[in-house]
Amino acid sequence: MFALAHLPAFDLMPRIRNGKDSTFYRSSKTSEYVHIDALFGEPGMNVIDWDLIESQFRHLMRVAVSVREGAISSSTLLKRLRSGSRKNATYTAFREVGRVIRTVQLLRYPTYAPLRRRVTAAMNKVESFNRFSLWVGFGNRGVIADNDPVEQEKSTKFNALLTNTVIFHNALDIAEIVRQLLEEGWTIEPEDLTHISPYLTDHINRFGEYSTHELGLQPEAYDPNLDVDFTPLRKQAPAVAGFGQAA
């Protein structure tokens, strides 16, 4: 996964909790690193096969471009690569590239505080979304009991659709309240809005209230703009040197 993200120029930045149990790979058998050589195990062990990466580089880039352009899904690709993976040179080369990127990530994570803050903030958002999605999909305690892959996919996608719809509804309500406060003379700073989450549940009736005569009504157009200057907040966002677009 590190390789598939890196080749199309994305930086996969997961939160690393058990780095001490991870394997670090040397760039060559003779490579030694001051102060941290013990992380890489015994000398001559866990060495990157650069020759394999070079010999398979065209295939790696062809696969990466196919994924980026949507010619093949990442899940389908992984299934094909893992088929007879020990004999699949392209799969093995992907694994080697992944080891390189993952080792660099393991070294950067504990040494660069802005990176840790950025990763932690992003992961907290993802975990909050997942909790909210589970709250929305409360039927049968969120368990998909059907063994049919098609029905499983429907349940997952419909739950995601409903979750995003409720989030959108919450965001519109928050924006409307902010506009009302501004009209009343309140001063709303961008920092104030950073403490507001769209994953609100207290006002949501999960069982719903269904009125079929309202199905044909067209909602009013919403205004996505807020009279709040977010420029200072963007300037304060920590920049992560050496990283491009986060995946």
Disulfide bonds with the S-S distance in Angstrom:
none
